[in-house]
């Protein structure tokens, strides 16, 4: 009688089908639950080493218990779901039903001698996952986050919207996005970082794609603005590399992926990679030509007028009087395009030095000179002179040279200086003779008088301190 309660190879229960069930875990947990705590608890329940607990959340179906009755499977599922571990019941094998007990077919001695071959358990519910033990803790966390999102199945963008990720609290989502979102080394080293990590095919093709991207963007931007935006494109390239490096290395390490899945086979072959290298060299050459084709570059590479031993760019950029240098492509109201070089010469410390020296003069007069003498007259005169002189002394000179490209030849349009005063009503422009201007630049002497006085303010605290010390010594000898 007990044998009739359970299907065997010889009998089935009349009118009923006896099923067994597996309890499956897909890496999902209830919203608001702590994944780290649940992973450790589940690892302990399944007798999995704690160091490999993160593999349980890879997103691949894992059979927690199998061959349970329906009641047992429901009970276990309810228990796990109650603590936040979301599980599912899946039917295992189903026996054929019969209306009456059926005797087993007779077995010949020859057949009985053959051992029964048991069906191998399905591996679909428990796939082999590459261990992350050889990785650093930082990479293990990155890979565990991608496993949670099932990034190896869903892809980079779709995995960001996976229920396993979006069902977490907002703070955990933010931490996960921060963990996998930006690779600082890839930002600084770009495709070279790929090659160091073993992804040399992706590194080469990344260089090719970014070069083509830059050429197209710079070509479009050249119609919008005359400014050199090559540095901006470099930053964009770095951000692209930094954003995808984590995911690419994850697929390389876990799946052995050396190229992107959308790439055709011919691109992955040795011939395709060789073609990519040639395209890369041509692309770099094209970028170089784009960078040197601007009027600014042409002017800077032209010989210095009257003194051909220097290039214009080398001579003007090394002019030591400048505090700041600007090169611009401009157009006047009559449609003439030209290149303007501006050398800014400031007097940033003159006013502060003046205030400091006047204070020192006052302190010296009040604290050191108790009796009237000729030094008092010197101090007062010095004060009056500087107070009168300061508003009418220039505070800045802008040394200017303008060039135009005519039939491929650089022509000088204007050389001079814009003189800026504290009171703007005194501002004025002065034109210089071209040969004298470029000779001064070549010899590195001031073309904006009194430029040296601007760089070194008239009031020199150290110089006056020496004067005071001399007066003090003279007084001691009286």
Buried (B, 14 or more C-beta within 10 A) or exposed (E): EEEEEEBEEEBBBEEEEBBBBBBBBBBBBEEEBBBEEBBBBBBEEBEBEEEBBBBBBBBBBBBBBBEBEEEBBBEBBEEBEEEBBBBBBBEBEEBEEBEEEEEEEEEEEEEEEEEEEEEEEEEEBBEEBEEBEEBEEEBBBBBBBBBBBBBBEBBBEEBBEBEBBEBBEEEBBEEBEEBBBBBEBBBEBBBBBBBEBEBBBBBBBBBBBBBBBBBEBBEEBBEEEBEBBBEEBEEBBBEBBBBBBBBBBBBBBBEEBBBBEEBEEEBBEEEBBEBBBEBBEEBBEBBEEBEEEBBBBBBBEBEBBEBEEBBBBEBBBEBEBBBEBEBEBEEEEEEEEBBBBBBBBBBEEBBEBBEEBBEBBEEBBEEEBEEEEEBEEEBEEBBEEBEEEBEEBBBBBBBBBBBBBEEEEBBBBBBBBBBBBBEEEEEEEEEBEBEEBBBBBBEEEBBBEEBEBBBEBBBEBEEBEEEBEEBEEEEEEE
